[in-house]
Amino acid sequence: MPPFHISSTSRALYRVFIAPTLHQSPPSCILSIIRPHLHPRTATLSQPLTVTRSKHYKKKDTERHALTDHYVLDNAIQASHINLVDANGVFHAYMPFDEARRSYNRTTHYLMQVSPGEVDIFGRSDPENPPVCKVVSKIDLRLQHEKKLEIERREARGVGKGPAPKSLELNWAIAPGDLGHRLEKMKQFLREGRKVEVLLGPKRRGRVASEKECSDVLKRVREALAECKGSTEAKEPQGVVGGVMTLVFEGKKLEKAEKTEKNAG
C-alpha cells in the first residue's frame, strides 16, 4: 500500500509514538554503544594521567671568598717596622717593612700579618711590640682557607668538623673475595677517622643466604672493626640478621707514628 494510503489510525499512532523520538538525542547508554569515543565518562578515562615532578637544586655557596677579605696581606699591613718570620721559620726582630717586602718572592708568597702590634693612645706604633708577620706560600694559604670554609659549611649543615662519613652496602650472600675488598675499604675509612654506616641486606635477585652465611658475614665485619685500633660501634645494631640491618662504626684517625709502625711491621 502506498504511504499516502495509510489509515488515519496508523498516522495517529505514528504522530504519538514515533515522530517525537526523531527530534530527541539518544539516551547516553545507547550513545556509548554506538559512539563510545563521544561518551563523556569514556572520554575522561581515556585521558593520559600526568605526574608533575618538582626539581630541587642544591644551593651553591656564591659568597665571595677573596683572601684579602679574611687576612691582612702585603701592603695592607700598616706599620713601618714588623717582627718577621721568614719562609724558613727564622725570626727577625723589628725589621723595616720595606726591607721585609724585599726579602721574599712576591710571585709565590704573601706577607701575612699574624698578630697586630700595639699602639699608644695617639695611635702610634709601639716600637717594643710591632706587628708579627709571616711569609707564607700562596698555594698553602689558599688550601688552608678552603679547608676552613669547608669546615664552616659542614658545621652549618650540622655535619661536624671531622671528615665526611661513608656508607657501605653489603648483601648476606656476598662472595668472600668481594667481602674482603669491601672490608678493606671500611678499615681505610675508619683509620681516617670517619664514621662508617654499613647496610646489610638480602640480595635483590639470586640466591638467598643461609643462616650460617649471614652469621659469618656479620662476624667478619666485626673482626674488621676490631683490627682498627680505637674504632668503636657508635650505635646498637638496627634490624635483623638475614634481613635488613644497619651498623654504625666510629673511626679513629691513625697517627703518623702508628702508621710508621704498621708499615714497618
C-alpha positions as protocol buffer text, in pm:
chain_id: "A"
residue {
  index: 1
  type: MET
  ca { x: 0 y: 0 z: 0 }
}
residue {
  index: 2
  type: PRO
  ca { x: 149 y: 347 z: -87 }
}
residue {
  index: 3
  type: PRO
  ca { x: 242 y: 572 z: 209 }
}
residue {
  index: 4
  type: PHE
  ca { x: -34 y: 824 z: 129 }
}
residue {
  index: 5
  type: HIS
  ca { x: -297 y: 548 z: 170 }
}
residue {
  index: 6
  type: ILE
  ca { x: -201 y: 485 z: 538 }
}
residue {
  index: 7
  type: SER
  ca { x: -502 y: 473 z: 757 }
}
residue {
  index: 8
  type: SER
  ca { x: -580 y: 755 z: 993 }
}
residue {
  index: 9
  type: THR
  ca { x: -525 y: 521 z: 1289 }
}
residue {
  index: 10
  type: SER
  ca { x: -172 y: 443 z: 1175 }
}
residue {
  index: 11
  type: ARG
  ca { x: -96 y: 809 z: 1119 }
}
residue {
  index: 12
  type: ALA
  ca { x: -221 y: 893 z: 1467 }
}
residue {
  index: 13
  type: LEU
  ca { x: -4 y: 623 z: 1625 }
}
residue {
  index: 14
  type: TYR
  ca { x: 294 y: 747 z: 1422 }
}
residue {
  index: 15
  type: ARG
  ca { x: 248 y: 1104 z: 1544 }
}
residue {
  index: 16
  type: VAL
  ca { x: 216 y: 992 z: 1909 }
}
residue {
  index: 17
  type: PHE
  ca { x: 495 y: 733 z: 1942 }
}
residue {
  index: 18
  type: ILE
  ca { x: 740 y: 767 z: 1651 }
}
residue {
  index: 19
  type: ALA
  ca { x: 759 y: 1130 z: 1548 }
}
residue {
  index: 20
  type: PRO
  ca { x: 862 y: 1273 z: 1891 }
}
residue {
  index: 21
  type: THR
  ca { x: 1161 y: 1042 z: 1913 }
}
residue {
  index: 22
  type: LEU
  ca { x: 1304 y: 1167 z: 1584 }
}
residue {
  index: 23
  type: HIS
  ca { x: 1386 y: 1512 z: 1738 }
}
residue {
  index: 24
  type: GLN
  ca { x: 1542 y: 1388 z: 2065 }
}
residue {
  index: 25
  type: SER
  ca { x: 1902 y: 1287 z: 2141 }
}
residue {
  index: 26
  type: PRO
  ca { x: 1952 y: 915 z: 2201 }
}
residue {
  index: 27
  type: PRO
  ca { x: 1999 y: 802 z: 2561 }
}
residue {
  index: 28
  type: SER
  ca { x: 2355 y: 807 z: 2693 }
}
residue {
  index: 29
  type: CYS
  ca { x: 2364 y: 429 z: 2726 }
}
residue {
  index: 30
  type: ILE
  ca { x: 2280 y: 390 z: 2354 }
}
residue {
  index: 31
  type: LEU
  ca { x: 2523 y: 668 z: 2260 }
}
residue {
  index: 32
  type: SER
  ca { x: 2806 y: 496 z: 2448 }
}
residue {
  index: 33
  type: ILE
  ca { x: 2746 y: 180 z: 2248 }
}
residue {
  index: 34
  type: ILE
  ca { x: 2713 y: 349 z: 1909 }
}
residue {
  index: 35
  type: ARG
  ca { x: 2989 y: 611 z: 1953 }
}
residue {
  index: 36
  type: PRO
  ca { x: 3197 y: 523 z: 2259 }
}
residue {
  index: 37
  type: HIS
  ca { x: 3461 y: 789 z: 2187 }
}
residue {
  index: 38
  type: LEU
  ca { x: 3198 y: 1061 z: 2244 }
}
residue {
  index: 39
  type: HIS
  ca { x: 3073 y: 929 z: 2575 }
}
residue {
  index: 40
  type: PRO
  ca { x: 3180 y: 1172 z: 2850 }
}
residue {
  index: 41
  type: ARG
  ca { x: 3285 y: 904 z: 3102 }
}
residue {
  index: 42
  type: THR
  ca { x: 3485 y: 712 z: 2843 }
}
residue {
  index: 43
  type: ALA
  ca { x: 3649 y: 1032 z: 2721 }
}
residue {
  index: 44
  type: THR
  ca { x: 3751 y: 1124 z: 3075 }
}
residue {
  index: 45
  type: LEU
  ca { x: 3906 y: 784 z: 3143 }
}
residue {
  index: 46
  type: SER
  ca { x: 4094 y: 783 z: 2814 }
}
residue {
  index: 47
  type: GLN
  ca { x: 4290 y: 1097 z: 2901 }
}
residue {
  index: 48
  type: PRO
  ca { x: 4651 y: 1017 z: 2999 }
}
residue {
  index: 49
  type: LEU
  ca { x: 4749 y: 1073 z: 3359 }
}
residue {
  index: 50
  type: THR
  ca { x: 5036 y: 1316 z: 3403 }
}
residue {
  index: 51
  type: VAL
  ca { x: 5265 y: 1340 z: 3706 }
}
residue {
  index: 52
  type: THR
  ca { x: 5438 y: 1668 z: 3781 }
}
residue {
  index: 53
  type: ARG
  ca { x: 5780 y: 1630 z: 3941 }
}
residue {
  index: 54
  type: SER
  ca { x: 5936 y: 1920 z: 4121 }
}
residue {
  index: 55
  type: LYS
  ca { x: 6310 y: 1966 z: 4089 }
}
residue {
  index: 56
  type: HIS
  ca { x: 6521 y: 2056 z: 4389 }
}
residue {
  index: 57
  type: TYR
  ca { x: 6851 y: 2226 z: 4322 }
}
residue {
  index: 58
  type: LYS
  ca { x: 7134 y: 2228 z: 4571 }
}
residue {
  index: 59
  type: LYS
  ca { x: 7208 y: 2581 z: 4682 }
}
residue {
  index: 60
  type: LYS
  ca { x: 7561 y: 2675 z: 4595 }
}
residue {
  index: 61
  type: ASP
  ca { x: 7788 y: 2890 z: 4803 }
}
residue {
  index: 62
  type: THR
  ca { x: 7810 y: 3202 z: 4586 }
}
residue {
  index: 63
  type: GLU
  ca { x: 7967 y: 3424 z: 4850 }
}
residue {
  index: 64
  type: ARG
  ca { x: 8293 y: 3592 z: 4752 }
}
residue {
  index: 65
  type: HIS
  ca { x: 8587 y: 3438 z: 4937 }
}
residue {
  index: 66
  type: ALA
  ca { x: 8888 y: 3656 z: 4848 }
}
residue {
  index: 67
  type: LEU
  ca { x: 9187 y: 3603 z: 5074 }
}
residue {
  index: 68
  type: THR
  ca { x: 9217 y: 3977 z: 5129 }
}
residue {
  index: 69
  type: ASP
  ca { x: 8873 y: 3971 z: 5292 }
}
residue {
  index: 70
  type: HIS
  ca { x: 8998 y: 3732 z: 5560 }
}
residue {
  index: 71
  type: TYR
  ca { x: 9369 y: 3808 z: 5602 }
}
residue {
  index: 72
  type: VAL
  ca { x: 9586 y: 4117 z: 5626 }
}
residue {
  index: 73
  type: LEU
  ca { x: 9837 y: 4074 z: 5343 }
}
residue {
  index: 74
  type: ASP
  ca { x: 10129 y: 4266 z: 5195 }
}
residue {
  index: 75
  type: ASN
  ca { x: 10064 y: 4640 z: 5159 }
}
residue {
  index: 76
  type: ALA
  ca { x: 9754 y: 4618 z: 5377 }
}
residue {
  index: 77
  type: ILE
  ca { x: 9989 y: 4588 z: 5678 }
}
residue {
  index: 78
  type: GLN
  ca { x: 10003 y: 4934 z: 5835 }
}
residue {
  index: 79
  type: ALA
  ca { x: 10339 y: 4952 z: 6010 }
}
residue {
  index: 80
  type: SER
  ca { x: 10682 y: 5095 z: 5948 }
}
residue {
  index: 81
  type: HIS
  ca { x: 10855 y: 4803 z: 6127 }
}
residue {
  index: 82
  type: ILE
  ca { x: 10748 y: 4444 z: 6190 }
}
residue {
  index: 83
  type: ASN
  ca { x: 10869 y: 4129 z: 6357 }
}
residue {
  index: 84
  type: LEU
  ca { x: 10919 y: 3890 z: 6066 }
}
residue {
  index: 85
  type: VAL
  ca { x: 10909 y: 3510 z: 6045 }
}
residue {
  index: 86
  type: ASP
  ca { x: 11059 y: 3425 z: 5706 }
}
residue {
  index: 87
  type: ALA
  ca { x: 10976 y: 3129 z: 5480 }
}
residue {
  index: 88
  type: ASN
  ca { x: 11234 y: 2913 z: 5663 }
}
residue {
  index: 89
  type: GLY
  ca { x: 11086 y: 2989 z: 6005 }
}
residue {
  index: 90
  type: VAL
  ca { x: 11366 y: 3223 z: 6113 }
}
residue {
  index: 91
  type: PHE
  ca { x: 11257 y: 3513 z: 6334 }
}
residue {
  index: 92
  type: HIS
  ca { x: 11378 y: 3869 z: 6255 }
}
residue {
  index: 93
  type: ALA
  ca { x: 11300 y: 4131 z: 6519 }
}
residue {
  index: 94
  type: TYR
  ca { x: 11197 y: 4485 z: 6436 }
}
residue {
  index: 95
  type: MET
  ca { x: 11269 y: 4474 z: 6062 }
}
residue {
  index: 96
  type: PRO
  ca { x: 11175 y: 4772 z: 5844 }
}
residue {
  index: 97
  type: PHE
  ca { x: 10862 y: 4692 z: 5649 }
}
residue {
  index: 98
  type: ASP
  ca { x: 11013 y: 4780 z: 5310 }
}
residue {
  index: 99
  type: GLU
  ca { x: 11308 y: 4551 z: 5375 }
}
residue {
  index: 100
  type: ALA
  ca { x: 11074 y: 4269 z: 5475 }
}
residue {
  index: 101
  type: ARG
  ca { x: 10880 y: 4314 z: 5149 }
}
residue {
  index: 102
  type: ARG
  ca { x: 11202 y: 4271 z: 4950 }
}
residue {
  index: 103
  type: SER
  ca { x: 11307 y: 3957 z: 5136 }
}
residue {
  index: 104
  type: TYR
  ca { x: 11071 y: 3707 z: 4967 }
}
residue {
  index: 105
  type: ASN
  ca { x: 10936 y: 3613 z: 4625 }
}
residue {
  index: 106
  type: ARG
  ca { x: 10615 y: 3811 z: 4580 }
}
residue {
  index: 107
  type: THR
  ca { x: 10503 y: 3589 z: 4293 }
}
residue {
  index: 108
  type: THR
  ca { x: 10480 y: 3276 z: 4506 }
}
residue {
  index: 109
  type: HIS
  ca { x: 10444 y: 3410 z: 4862 }
}
residue {
  index: 110
  type: TYR
  ca { x: 10246 y: 3654 z: 5074 }
}
residue {
  index: 111
  type: LEU
  ca { x: 10350 y: 3857 z: 5375 }
}
residue {
  index: 112
  type: MET
  ca { x: 10067 y: 3783 z: 5620 }
}
residue {
  index: 113
  type: GLN
  ca { x: 10006 y: 3965 z: 5947 }
}
residue {
  index: 114
  type: VAL
  ca { x: 9973 y: 3708 z: 6224 }
}
residue {
  index: 115
  type: SER
  ca { x: 9905 y: 3950 z: 6509 }
}
residue {
  index: 116
  type: PRO
  ca { x: 9865 y: 4328 z: 6511 }
}
residue {
  index: 117
  type: GLY
  ca { x: 10110 y: 4538 z: 6703 }
}
residue {
  index: 118
  type: GLU
  ca { x: 10025 y: 4758 z: 6998 }
}
residue {
  index: 119
  type: VAL
  ca { x: 9966 y: 5131 z: 6967 }
}
residue {
  index: 120
  type: ASP
  ca { x: 9959 y: 5413 z: 7218 }
}
residue {
  index: 121
  type: ILE
  ca { x: 9663 y: 5640 z: 7293 }
}
residue {
  index: 122
  type: PHE
  ca { x: 9758 y: 5856 z: 6994 }
}
residue {
  index: 123
  type: GLY
  ca { x: 9754 y: 5561 z: 6752 }
}
residue {
  index: 124
  type: ARG
  ca { x: 10131 y: 5547 z: 6713 }
}
residue {
  index: 125
  type: SER
  ca { x: 10301 y: 5207 z: 6685 }
}
residue {
  index: 126
  type: ASP
  ca { x: 10480 y: 5078 z: 6992 }
}
residue {
  index: 127
  type: PRO
  ca { x: 10843 y: 5001 z: 6897 }
}
residue {
  index: 128
  type: GLU
  ca { x: 10854 y: 4733 z: 7163 }
}
residue {
  index: 129
  type: ASN
  ca { x: 10552 y: 4549 z: 7021 }
}
residue {
  index: 130
  type: PRO
  ca { x: 10535 y: 4581 z: 6639 }
}
residue {
  index: 131
  type: PRO
  ca { x: 10305 y: 4357 z: 6431 }
}
residue {
  index: 132
  type: VAL
  ca { x: 10416 y: 3997 z: 6387 }
}
residue {
  index: 133
  type: CYS
  ca { x: 10414 y: 3890 z: 6021 }
}
residue {
  index: 134
  type: LYS
  ca { x: 10497 y: 3568 z: 5844 }
}
residue {
  index: 135
  type: VAL
  ca { x: 10597 y: 3477 z: 5490 }
}
residue {
  index: 136
  type: VAL
  ca { x: 10352 y: 3212 z: 5363 }
}
residue {
  index: 137
  type: SER
  ca { x: 10309 y: 3027 z: 5035 }
}
residue {
  index: 138
  type: LYS
  ca { x: 10015 y: 3149 z: 4828 }
}
residue {
  index: 139
  type: ILE
  ca { x: 9916 y: 2791 z: 4745 }
}
residue {
  index: 140
  type: ASP
  ca { x: 9934 y: 2678 z: 5109 }
}
residue {
  index: 141
  type: LEU
  ca { x: 9731 y: 2975 z: 5228 }
}
residue {
  index: 142
  type: ARG
  ca { x: 9463 y: 2912 z: 4966 }
}
residue {
  index: 143
  type: LEU
  ca { x: 9438 y: 2544 z: 5063 }
}
residue {
  index: 144
  type: GLN
  ca { x: 9424 y: 2635 z: 5432 }
}
residue {
  index: 145
  type: HIS
  ca { x: 9147 y: 2886 z: 5364 }
}
residue {
  index: 146
  type: GLU
  ca { x: 8945 y: 2638 z: 5154 }
}
residue {
  index: 147
  type: LYS
  ca { x: 8969 y: 2383 z: 5433 }
}
residue {
  index: 148
  type: LYS
  ca { x: 8846 y: 2641 z: 5684 }
}
residue {
  index: 149
  type: LEU
  ca { x: 8549 y: 2729 z: 5460 }
}
residue {
  index: 150
  type: GLU
  ca { x: 8461 y: 2362 z: 5415 }
}
residue {
  index: 151
  type: ILE
  ca { x: 8454 y: 2313 z: 5792 }
}
residue {
  index: 152
  type: GLU
  ca { x: 8225 y: 2614 z: 5827 }
}
residue {
  index: 153
  type: ARG
  ca { x: 7991 y: 2477 z: 5558 }
}
residue {
  index: 154
  type: ARG
  ca { x: 7981 y: 2137 z: 5726 }
}
residue {
  index: 155
  type: GLU
  ca { x: 7906 y: 2294 z: 6064 }
}
residue {
  index: 156
  type: ALA
  ca { x: 7623 y: 2494 z: 5905 }
}
residue {
  index: 157
  type: ARG
  ca { x: 7475 y: 2165 z: 5780 }
}
residue {
  index: 158
  type: GLY
  ca { x: 7522 y: 2006 z: 6122 }
}
residue {
  index: 159
  type: VAL
  ca { x: 7776 y: 1752 z: 5995 }
}
residue {
  index: 160
  type: GLY
  ca { x: 8067 y: 1844 z: 6222 }
}
residue {
  index: 161
  type: LYS
  ca { x: 8435 y: 1917 z: 6182 }
}
residue {
  index: 162
  type: GLY
  ca { x: 8559 y: 1565 z: 6114 }
}
residue {
  index: 163
  type: PRO
  ca { x: 8594 y: 1400 z: 5774 }
}
residue {
  index: 164
  type: ALA
  ca { x: 8279 y: 1319 z: 5579 }
}
residue {
  index: 165
  type: PRO
  ca { x: 8102 y: 996 z: 5680 }
}
residue {
  index: 166
  type: LYS
  ca { x: 8097 y: 697 z: 5447 }
}
residue {
  index: 167
  type: SER
  ca { x: 7845 y: 422 z: 5381 }
}
residue {
  index: 168
  type: LEU
  ca { x: 7887 y: 65 z: 5257 }
}
residue {
  index: 169
  type: GLU
  ca { x: 7622 y: -173 z: 5127 }
}
residue {
  index: 170
  type: LEU
  ca { x: 7671 y: -547 z: 5169 }
}
residue {
  index: 171
  type: ASN
  ca { x: 7443 y: -839 z: 5093 }
}
residue {
  index: 172
  type: TRP
  ca { x: 7434 y: -1151 z: 5306 }
}
residue {
  index: 173
  type: ALA
  ca { x: 7521 y: -1373 z: 5007 }
}
residue {
  index: 174
  type: ILE
  ca { x: 7830 y: -1171 z: 4905 }
}
residue {
  index: 175
  type: ALA
  ca { x: 8128 y: -1368 z: 4774 }
}
residue {
  index: 176
  type: PRO
  ca { x: 8425 y: -1395 z: 5015 }
}
residue {
  index: 177
  type: GLY
  ca { x: 8658 y: -1208 z: 4779 }
}
residue {
  index: 178
  type: ASP
  ca { x: 8417 y: -918 z: 4731 }
}
residue {
  index: 179
  type: LEU
  ca { x: 8355 y: -904 z: 5105 }
}
residue {
  index: 180
  type: GLY
  ca { x: 8727 y: -883 z: 5175 }
}
residue {
  index: 181
  type: HIS
  ca { x: 8763 y: -594 z: 4931 }
}
residue {
  index: 182
  type: ARG
  ca { x: 8471 y: -405 z: 5088 }
}
residue {
  index: 183
  type: LEU
  ca { x: 8606 y: -459 z: 5439 }
}
residue {
  index: 184
  type: GLU
  ca { x: 8945 y: -321 z: 5338 }
}
residue {
  index: 185
  type: LYS
  ca { x: 8769 y: -3 z: 5226 }
}
residue {
  index: 186
  type: MET
  ca { x: 8582 y: 7 z: 5554 }
}
residue {
  index: 187
  type: LYS
  ca { x: 8905 y: -23 z: 5753 }
}
residue {
  index: 188
  type: GLN
  ca { x: 9061 y: 254 z: 5544 }
}
residue {
  index: 189
  type: PHE
  ca { x: 8769 y: 486 z: 5623 }
}
residue {
  index: 190
  type: LEU
  ca { x: 8782 y: 404 z: 5994 }
}
residue {
  index: 191
  type: ARG
  ca { x: 9157 y: 470 z: 6012 }
}
residue {
  index: 192
  type: GLU
  ca { x: 9092 y: 810 z: 5852 }
}
residue {
  index: 193
  type: GLY
  ca { x: 8868 y: 890 z: 6148 }
}
residue {
  index: 194
  type: ARG
  ca { x: 8543 y: 868 z: 5954 }
}
residue {
  index: 195
  type: LYS
  ca { x: 8205 y: 745 z: 6063 }
}
residue {
  index: 196
  type: VAL
  ca { x: 8102 y: 443 z: 5856 }
}
residue {
  index: 197
  type: GLU
  ca { x: 7748 y: 315 z: 5814 }
}
residue {
  index: 198
  type: VAL
  ca { x: 7725 y: -46 z: 5695 }
}
residue {
  index: 199
  type: LEU
  ca { x: 7393 y: -154 z: 5546 }
}
residue {
  index: 200
  type: LEU
  ca { x: 7344 y: -532 z: 5528 }
}
residue {
  index: 201
  type: GLY
  ca { x: 7054 y: -676 z: 5333 }
}
residue {
  index: 202
  type: PRO
  ca { x: 6936 y: -969 z: 5123 }
}
residue {
  index: 203
  type: LYS
  ca { x: 7034 y: -995 z: 4761 }
}
residue {
  index: 204
  type: ARG
  ca { x: 6767 y: -849 z: 4534 }
}
residue {
  index: 205
  type: ARG
  ca { x: 6796 y: -1125 z: 4279 }
}
residue {
  index: 206
  type: GLY
  ca { x: 6958 y: -1462 z: 4313 }
}
residue {
  index: 207
  type: ARG
  ca { x: 7045 y: -1697 z: 4592 }
}
residue {
  index: 208
  type: VAL
  ca { x: 6922 y: -1642 z: 4947 }
}
residue {
  index: 209
  type: ALA
  ca { x: 7199 y: -1668 z: 5205 }
}
residue {
  index: 210
  type: SER
  ca { x: 7174 y: -1934 z: 5474 }
}
residue {
  index: 211
  type: GLU
  ca { x: 7169 y: -1852 z: 5844 }
}
residue {
  index: 212
  type: LYS
  ca { x: 7533 y: -1963 z: 5879 }
}
residue {
  index: 213
  type: GLU
  ca { x: 7643 y: -1743 z: 5588 }
}
residue {
  index: 214
  type: CYS
  ca { x: 7472 y: -1443 z: 5744 }
}
residue {
  index: 215
  type: SER
  ca { x: 7643 y: -1510 z: 6077 }
}
residue {
  index: 216
  type: ASP
  ca { x: 7982 y: -1543 z: 5906 }
}
residue {
  index: 217
  type: VAL
  ca { x: 7941 y: -1212 z: 5720 }
}
residue {
  index: 218
  type: LEU
  ca { x: 7849 y: -1033 z: 6042 }
}
residue {
  index: 219
  type: LYS
  ca { x: 8143 y: -1194 z: 6219 }
}
residue {
  index: 220
  type: ARG
  ca { x: 8390 y: -1079 z: 5952 }
}
residue {
  index: 221
  type: VAL
  ca { x: 8255 y: -723 z: 5968 }
}
residue {
  index: 222
  type: ARG
  ca { x: 8311 y: -710 z: 6344 }
}
residue {
  index: 223
  type: GLU
  ca { x: 8658 y: -864 z: 6308 }
}
residue {
  index: 224
  type: ALA
  ca { x: 8748 y: -589 z: 6060 }
}
residue {
  index: 225
  type: LEU
  ca { x: 8628 y: -330 z: 6311 }
}
residue {
  index: 226
  type: ALA
  ca { x: 8847 y: -487 z: 6583 }
}
residue {
  index: 227
  type: GLU
  ca { x: 9153 y: -452 z: 6355 }
}
residue {
  index: 228
  type: CYS
  ca { x: 9111 y: -73 z: 6355 }
}
residue {
  index: 229
  type: LYS
  ca { x: 9263 y: 50 z: 6680 }
}
residue {
  index: 230
  type: GLY
  ca { x: 9037 y: 291 z: 6866 }
}
residue {
  index: 231
  type: SER
  ca { x: 8736 y: 240 z: 6637 }
}
residue {
  index: 232
  type: THR
  ca { x: 8407 y: 159 z: 6808 }
}
residue {
  index: 233
  type: GLU
  ca { x: 8047 y: 75 z: 6731 }
}
residue {
  index: 234
  type: ALA
  ca { x: 7864 y: 407 z: 6767 }
}
residue {
  index: 235
  type: LYS
  ca { x: 7509 y: 269 z: 6790 }
}
residue {
  index: 236
  type: GLU
  ca { x: 7325 y: -51 z: 6866 }
}
residue {
  index: 237
  type: PRO
  ca { x: 7259 y: -258 z: 6551 }
}
residue {
  index: 238
  type: GLN
  ca { x: 6922 y: -191 z: 6392 }
}
residue {
  index: 239
  type: GLY
  ca { x: 6741 y: -469 z: 6208 }
}
residue {
  index: 240
  type: VAL
  ca { x: 6769 y: -846 z: 6197 }
}
residue {
  index: 241
  type: VAL
  ca { x: 7029 y: -1091 z: 6073 }
}
residue {
  index: 242
  type: GLY
  ca { x: 6929 y: -1215 z: 5729 }
}
residue {
  index: 243
  type: GLY
  ca { x: 6703 y: -917 z: 5672 }
}
residue {
  index: 244
  type: VAL
  ca { x: 6797 y: -551 z: 5664 }
}
residue {
  index: 245
  type: MET
  ca { x: 7049 y: -450 z: 5930 }
}
residue {
  index: 246
  type: THR
  ca { x: 7235 y: -123 z: 5986 }
}
residue {
  index: 247
  type: LEU
  ca { x: 7566 y: -97 z: 6172 }
}
residue {
  index: 248
  type: VAL
  ca { x: 7729 y: 237 z: 6256 }
}
residue {
  index: 249
  type: PHE
  ca { x: 8100 y: 250 z: 6338 }
}
residue {
  index: 250
  type: GLU
  ca { x: 8302 y: 547 z: 6462 }
}
residue {
  index: 251
  type: GLY
  ca { x: 8660 y: 552 z: 6336 }
}
residue {
  index: 252
  type: LYS
  ca { x: 8974 y: 696 z: 6492 }
}
residue {
  index: 253
  type: LYS
  ca { x: 9239 y: 867 z: 6284 }
}
residue {
  index: 254
  type: LEU
  ca { x: 9562 y: 671 z: 6270 }
}
residue {
  index: 255
  type: GLU
  ca { x: 9852 y: 888 z: 6384 }
}
residue {
  index: 256
  type: LYS
  ca { x: 10176 y: 907 z: 6186 }
}
residue {
  index: 257
  type: ALA
  ca { x: 10371 y: 707 z: 6445 }
}
residue {
  index: 258
  type: GLU
  ca { x: 10116 y: 429 z: 6433 }
}
residue {
  index: 259
  type: LYS
  ca { x: 10123 y: 430 z: 6052 }
}
residue {
  index: 260
  type: THR
  ca { x: 10502 y: 403 z: 6052 }
}
residue {
  index: 261
  type: GLU
  ca { x: 10489 y: 117 z: 6300 }
}
residue {
  index: 262
  type: LYS
  ca { x: 10224 y: -60 z: 6092 }
}
residue {
  index: 263
  type: ASN
  ca { x: 10424 y: -22 z: 5770 }
}
residue {
  index: 264
  type: ALA
  ca { x: 10745 y: -138 z: 5940 }
}
residue {
  index: 265
  type: GLY
  ca { x: 10566 y: -447 z: 6069 }
}
